Amino acid sequence: MLKLAKLLHYKGFHVTFVNTQFNHKRILDSRGPDALNGLPDFQFATLPLQHPPSNSHTSLALNFLALREICRKNFLPLFRDLVAKLNDTASSSNPPVTCILSDAILSYSLELSQELDIPNVFLWNMGASGFMSFKHSRDQIKQCLAFLKDPSSEAAANNKNLDSMMEWIPGMKGAQVRDLSKFIKTKDQADSMADSSGGDLERASKASAVIFHTFDALEGEVLSSVSPMFQRVYSIGPLQLLMDQISDDRYDSIECNLWNEEPECIKWLDSKEPNSVIYINFGSTTVMSAEQLVELAWGLANSNHNFLWITRPDLIMGDTAVLPPEFLLETKGRGFIASWCPQEQVLNHQSTGGFITHCGWNSIVESISAGIPMICWPFFGEHFVNCRKSCNEWGIGVELSSNFQRDEVEKLVEELMSGQKGENMKEKAMEWKKVSEEAASPNGSSSFNLNNMVNEVFLLSKN
């Protein structure tokens, strides 16, 4: 979202970027007190929206659903008050709000834009394939409910429900119902997700436009299926490659990282041979068990390859991420452990040869942009769709089992970094890198779509 806001600012728009007070404080804590000073016509504002308790003791699904419920009850009145203050000429020197660009999950903003008679554009921070799975979640949930109601039933015992194929959903080629079961663990969660997805989609269909952070060549077929569902659809990405077209250092100071980056890891990468380092990062919310941490650690150690591993303090469910001392001794000199890093810089470093990822969409797009093949360990939501596409369709990934053992980790790392399949994946990844660069070039599809959105939605609203 922030990168898209920068692109719109570069095209001449006044931007007010809205965070919750909770996240605003986290950004200042990680980046320093002046991190969000912004620019005269690019400012930050906050909403006093309560956040549910979030730690490794609570599942991501439960945290997500709790936050959705808080937003449903409290977001709109708080947002309405903020926009009223921005539009108050007596107390604000800002121009009036002429368009609202919001995360599609905060679709409640549509009501305010209708009240003000201004356009509302939704950004889906997922691929078109992930969205299509989300759209059909009600139908998928129906297939899971029998198993969730009675896991001891004969059908469940025979895995008939979980092994059912879902190829009737665009973007889900080769997927099984068991993929959804990793996302929806209980009937209550299934009911809640079905209700919330239905409301989001109904509101999104009334938005002036929707944006997907993707590009036409990557998901053209699914985008064609998605387009009739909305008034306008724009595929705009990769956003960082579009940002790379801008030669303006002012934007370098505007970042929203929630974790403190350790730049020392880049110096460590500088000391390694090209394509010799496997990079491991499971994003800002994925958690794993202490047993999985140990198995992954020894799989990396036994592979004998260099590695850069991001281990957040809350990575382990119900505990602190502590690696075995024997592992640290065994891998001294060829392993670097950090709590966070500048991921795009790491992926684009010449020493990085592979990426073990949770398959969050931003990580997938950043890996494609850098031409880096992946070992995929999907964790939540549309991660499973992203994994299937990367492995089965785009040819740039290989899947790691959910309950992996060290031998599998060692085998896949060796295969990716030194094997023939890894070479083939690397070639394919470099092909997609070139295609993504073409999409973000001045005459590419994403640049064309961005300009069309500005002219057809944003400038129309100003006039």
C-alpha positions in Angstrom: 0.0 0.0 0.0 2.8 2.4 0.9 4.5 1.9 -2.4 1.3 2.5 -4.3 0.8 5.7 -2.3 4.3 6.9 -3.3 3.6 6.2 -6.9 0.4 8.3 -6.7 2.3 11.1 -4.9 4.9 11.1 -7.6 2.1 11.7 -10.1 1.0 14.8 -8.3 -1.5 13.7 -5.6 -1.6 14.9 -2.0 -1.4 11.8 0.1 -2.6 11.1 3.7 -1.5 7.6 4.7 -3.6 6.2 7.6 -2.2 3.7 10.1 -3.6 2.5 13.4 -2.0 4.1 16.4 -0.7 0.7 17.4 1.2 0.1 14.1 2.3 3.8 13.9 4.0 3.4 17.3 5.6 0.1 16.2 7.1 1.7 13.1 8.5 4.6 15.2 10.0 2.1 17.7 11.7 0.1 14.9 12.8 3.0 12.6 13.2 6.0 14.9 11.1 9.0 16.0 11.5 10.8 12.7 10.6 7.9 10.4 7.1 9.0 9.6 7.6 12.8 9.3 6.8 12.4 5.6 6.8 15.3 3.2 4.7 18.5 3.0 2.2 16.8 0.8 2.7 13.3 2.0 1.6 12.9 5.6 0.7 10.2 8.1 -2.4 10.1 10.2 -3.6 7.5 12.8 -6.8 5.8 14.0 -7.2 4.8 17.7 -8.3 1.4 16.6 -7.9 -1.3 19.3 -5.7 -4.2 18.3 -6.4 -7.7 19.7 -3.6 -9.2 21.8 -1.1 -10.7 19.3 1.6 -13.1 20.3 2.9 -16.6 19.4 0.5 -18.2 21.9 -2.5 -17.2 19.7 -3.1 -18.6 16.3 -2.9 -16.3 13.3 -6.4 -17.3 12.2 -7.9 -16.3 15.6 -6.0 -13.0 15.6 -7.1 -12.2 12.1 -10.7 -13.0 12.9 -10.6 -10.9 16.1 -9.1 -7.9 14.2 -11.8 -8.2 11.5 -14.5 -8.1 14.2 -12.9 -5.0 15.8 -12.8 -3.3 12.4 -16.4 -4.2 11.6 -17.6 -2.6 14.9 -15.2 0.4 15.2 -13.4 1.3 12.0 -16.1 3.4 10.1 -16.9 6.0 12.9 -13.2 6.5 13.6 -12.4 6.9 9.9 -15.3 9.2 9.4 -14.1 11.5 12.1 -10.6 11.6 10.6 -11.8 12.4 7.1 -14.0 15.2 8.6 -11.0 16.7 10.2 -9.0 16.5 7.0 -11.8 18.3 5.2 -12.3 21.0 7.8 -10.8 24.1 6.1 -10.8 26.0 9.4 -8.4 23.6 11.1 -6.6 22.0 8.1 -4.5 23.4 5.3 -4.8 20.1 3.3 -6.8 19.9 0.2 -10.2 18.1 0.6 -10.2 14.3 0.3 -11.2 13.5 -3.3 -10.7 9.7 -3.3 -10.2 6.9 -0.8 -7.7 4.1 -1.5 -8.1 1.4 1.1 -7.1 -2.2 1.8 -9.9 -4.4 0.5 -10.1 -6.0 3.9 -11.2 -2.5 5.2 -14.1 -2.5 2.7 -16.2 -0.6 5.3 -14.6 2.6 3.9 -17.0 2.2 1.0 -19.9 3.6 3.0 -18.0 6.8 3.8 -17.0 7.4 0.1 -20.7 7.0 -0.8 -21.6 9.6 1.8 -19.1 12.0 0.4 -19.8 11.0 -3.3 -16.1 10.4 -4.0 -14.5 7.3 -5.7 -13.3 4.4 -3.5 -10.5 2.1 -4.8 -9.7 -1.2 -3.1 -6.2 -2.8 -3.1 -6.3 -6.5 -2.8 -2.9 -7.3 -1.3 -2.9 -10.8 -2.9 -2.7 -12.3 -6.3 -5.7 -12.7 -8.5 -5.5 -16.5 -8.0 -5.5 -16.0 -4.2 -8.5 -13.7 -4.5 -10.3 -16.3 -6.6 -9.8 -18.8 -3.9 -11.0 -16.3 -1.3 -14.1 -15.6 -3.4 -15.0 -19.3 -3.5 -14.2 -19.9 0.2 -17.9 -20.5 0.9 -18.0 -23.3 -1.6 -14.7 -24.7 -0.3 -15.9 -24.5 3.3 -19.0 -26.6 2.4 -16.7 -29.4 1.3 -14.8 -29.1 4.6 -17.7 -28.8 7.0 -18.6 -32.6 7.1 -15.0 -33.3 8.2 -14.9 -30.5 10.7 -18.2 -31.5 12.3 -17.2 -35.1 12.7 -13.5 -35.9 12.1 -14.1 -39.5 13.2 -16.6 -40.2 10.5 -16.0 -43.0 7.9 -15.5 -40.4 5.1 -13.0 -38.5 7.2 -11.2 -41.7 8.1 -10.8 -42.5 4.4 -9.7 -38.9 3.7 -12.5 -38.7 1.1 -13.3 -35.1 2.0 -9.8 -33.8 2.4 -8.5 -35.4 -0.8 -11.2 -34.0 -3.0 -9.8 -31.9 -5.8 -10.8 -28.2 -6.3 -9.8 -27.7 -9.8 -13.1 -26.1 -10.7 -11.8 -23.0 -9.1 -9.6 -20.8 -11.3 -6.0 -20.7 -10.0 -6.5 -23.8 -7.9 -5.1 -26.4 -10.3 -4.0 -29.5 -8.4 -5.3 -28.2 -5.0 -7.1 -30.4 -2.5 -9.7 -29.6 0.2 -7.0 -30.4 2.7 -5.2 -27.2 1.7 -8.2 -25.2 3.1 -8.3 -27.3 6.2 -4.9 -25.8 7.2 -6.6 -22.4 7.0 -10.0 -23.2 8.6 -9.5 -25.5 11.6 -12.9 -25.3 13.3 -16.5 -24.9 12.2 -16.7 -21.5 14.0 -13.8 -20.2 12.0 -15.3 -21.6 8.8 -18.6 -19.8 9.5 -16.9 -16.6 10.4 -14.7 -16.6 7.3 -17.7 -17.4 5.1 -19.7 -14.5 6.5 -16.8 -12.0 6.3 -15.7 -12.9 2.8 -19.3 -12.5 1.6 -19.5 -9.0 3.0 -16.1 -8.0 1.6 -16.9 -9.2 -1.8 -20.3 -7.5 -1.9 -18.8 -4.2 -1.0 -15.9 -4.6 -3.3 -18.2 -5.1 -6.2 -19.6 -1.6 -5.6 -16.1 0.1 -5.5 -15.0 2.4 -8.2 -12.1 0.1 -9.0 -10.0 -2.7 -7.5 -6.2 -3.2 -7.8 -4.3 -6.4 -7.7 -0.6 -6.4 -7.0 0.3 -8.6 -9.9 1.0 -8.2 -13.6 -0.9 -9.4 -16.7 1.6 -11.9 -18.0 1.7 -13.7 -14.6 -2.0 -14.1 -14.0 -3.7 -13.1 -17.2 -6.2 -16.0 -17.3 -7.4 -15.5 -13.8 -7.5 -11.7 -14.2 -9.9 -12.3 -17.1 -12.2 -14.3 -14.9 -12.0 -11.7 -12.1 -12.6 -8.6 -14.3 -16.4 -9.0 -14.8 -16.9 -9.1 -11.0 -16.0 -5.4 -10.6 -16.5 -2.0 -12.2 -12.8 -1.7 -13.1 -9.8 -4.0 -12.4 -6.2 -2.8 -12.6 -3.2 -5.2 -12.3 -0.3 -3.1 -11.1 2.9 -4.7 -10.2 5.5 -5.5 -9.2 5.2 -2.2 -7.2 8.9 -2.0 -6.3 9.9 -2.3 -10.0 7.6 0.6 -10.7 9.2 2.5 -7.9 12.6 1.8 -9.4 11.5 3.9 -12.4 11.4 7.0 -10.1 14.7 8.9 -9.4 13.6 10.7 -6.3 15.6 10.1 -3.1 12.8 11.7 -1.0 10.9 8.5 -1.0 13.7 6.5 0.5 13.0 8.0 3.9 9.3 6.9 3.9 9.1 3.3 5.0 6.8 1.4 7.3 8.7 -1.6 8.6 7.3 -3.0 11.8 10.6 -4.8 12.7 14.1 -3.3 13.2 16.3 -4.4 10.2 19.8 -5.6 10.7 22.0 -4.2 7.9 24.9 -6.3 9.0 23.4 -9.2 7.0 24.1 -7.4 3.8 27.8 -7.1 4.7 27.8 -10.8 5.4 26.3 -11.5 2.0 29.0 -9.4 0.4 31.6 -11.9 1.7 29.9 -14.9 0.0 30.2 -16.3 -3.5 27.5 -15.6 -6.1 24.4 -17.8 -5.7 25.8 -19.6 -2.7 23.3 -18.5 0.0 19.9 -19.9 0.8 17.7 -17.2 2.4 15.0 -18.2 5.0 12.2 -15.9 6.0 8.6 -16.8 7.0 7.3 -13.2 7.1 6.0 -11.1 10.0 3.2 -13.4 11.3 3.9 -17.1 10.5 4.8 -19.2 13.5 6.2 -22.7 13.8 6.8 -25.2 16.6 10.0 -25.7 18.5 10.4 -29.1 16.9 10.0 -27.6 13.4 12.6 -25.0 14.3 15.1 -27.7 15.3 14.4 -29.9 12.2 14.8 -26.9 9.9 18.0 -25.9 11.6 19.6 -29.3 11.3 18.4 -29.7 7.7 20.2 -26.5 6.9 23.3 -27.6 8.8 23.4 -31.0 7.1 23.1 -29.4 3.6 26.5 -27.7 4.1 25.2 -24.6 2.2 25.5 -21.0 3.4 22.3 -19.6 4.8 20.8 -16.3 6.0 17.9 -17.1 8.4 15.4 -14.5 9.8 14.1 -15.7 13.2 11.7 -13.2 14.8 11.5 -13.3 18.6 7.9 -14.5 18.3 8.5 -17.1 15.5 7.9 -20.1 17.9 4.4 -20.9 19.1 4.2 -20.3 22.8 7.9 -19.8 23.3 11.0 -17.8 22.3 13.0 -18.8 19.2 16.2 -20.4 20.6 18.4 -22.4 18.3 20.5 -25.4 19.7 24.0 -24.3 20.7 25.4 -27.4 18.8 23.8 -26.1 15.6 25.3 -22.6 16.0 28.7 -24.2 16.5 28.3 -26.5 13.6 27.3 -23.7 11.2 29.7 -21.0 12.4 30.9 -18.9 9.4 28.4 -20.2 6.9 25.2 -19.1 8.7 23.9 -15.7 9.6 20.9 -15.4 12.0 19.0 -12.1 12.1 15.7 -10.9 13.6 14.8 -9.0 10.4 16.3 -7.7 7.2 15.7 -5.6 4.1 14.2 -8.5 2.1 14.2 -7.0 -1.3 17.9 -6.1 -1.0 18.7 -9.6 0.2 16.8 -11.2 -2.7 18.5 -9.0 -5.2 22.0 -9.6 -3.8 24.2 -11.6 -6.1 25.1 -14.1 -3.3 21.5 -15.2 -2.8 20.6 -18.3 -4.7 17.4 -19.5 -3.2 14.5 -18.6 -0.8 12.7 -20.7 1.8 9.4 -18.9 2.2 5.9 -19.1 3.7 4.5 -18.0 0.3 3.0 -14.7 1.4 2.1 -12.8 -1.8 4.6 -10.0 -1.2 7.4 -12.5 -0.8 6.3 -14.3 -4.0 6.3 -11.1 -6.0 9.6 -10.0 -4.6 11.2 -13.3 -5.4 9.9 -13.3 -8.9 11.2 -9.7 -9.4 14.6 -10.8 -8.2 14.7 -14.1 -10.2 15.1 -16.3 -7.2 13.6 -19.9 -7.0 11.8 -21.0 -3.9 11.3 -23.8 -1.4 7.6 -23.2 -0.4 6.3 -23.9 3.1 2.7 -22.4 2.9 1.2 -21.5 6.3 -2.1 -19.6 6.1 -4.9 -18.5 3.8 -4.0 -18.0 0.2 -0.4 -19.1 0.8 -1.4 -22.5 -0.4 -2.6 -21.2 -3.7 0.6 -19.2 -4.1 2.6 -22.3 -3.5 0.6 -24.4 -6.0 1.1 -21.7 -8.7 4.8 -21.3 -8.0 5.5 -25.0 -8.0 3.0 -26.4 -10.6 2.4 -23.6 -13.0 5.3 -21.0 -12.9 8.0 -23.6 -12.4 9.9 -21.6 -9.8 9.2 -23.5 -6.6 9.2 -26.8 -4.8 7.0 -27.6 -1.8 8.2 -28.5 1.7 5.9 -30.8 3.6 3.9 -29.1 6.4 5.4 -31.6 9.0 8.8 -31.8 7.5 11.9 -33.6 8.9 15.5 -32.5 8.6 16.2 -35.0 5.9 13.6 -33.4 3.6 15.0 -29.9 4.3 18.5 -31.1 3.5 17.4 -32.8 0.3 15.4 -29.8 -1.0 18.1 -27.3 -0.2 20.7 -29.5 -2.0 18.3 -29.9 -4.9 17.6 -26.2 -5.2 21.2 -25.0 -4.7 23.2 -27.7 -6.6 20.8 -30.0 -8.5 19.6 -30.1 -12.0 16.0 -29.3 -10.9 17.4 -26.2 -9.1 19.1 -25.1 -12.3 15.9 -25.5 -14.2 14.0 -23.5 -11.6 16.6 -20.8 -11.6 16.4 -20.5 -15.4 12.6 -20.2 -15.2 12.9 -17.7 -12.3 15.2 -15.5 -14.4 12.7 -15.7 -17.3 9.9 -14.5 -15.0 12.2 -11.7 -13.7 12.6 -10.4 -17.2 8.8 -10.6 -17.8 8.2 -8.7 -14.6 10.7 -6.0 -15.6 8.9 -5.6 -18.9 5.6 -5.2 -17.2 6.9 -2.4 -15.0 8.8 -0.7 -17.7 7.5 2.7 -19.0 5.7 1.0 -21.9 4.8 -2.1 -19.9 1.3 -3.4 -18.9 1.5 -2.3 -15.3 2.7 1.2 -16.1 -0.1 1.4 -18.7 -2.7 0.2 -16.1 -1.4 2.6 -13.5 -1.8 5.6 -15.8 -5.2 4.4 -16.9 -6.3 4.2 -13.2 -5.0 7.7 -12.5 -6.9 9.1 -15.6 -10.1 7.1 -15.3 -10.6 7.2 -11.5 -8.3 9.6 -9.6 -8.2 12.6 -12.0 -11.9 12.2 -12.7 -12.6 12.5 -9.0 -10.5 15.7 -8.8 -12.4 17.3 -11.6 
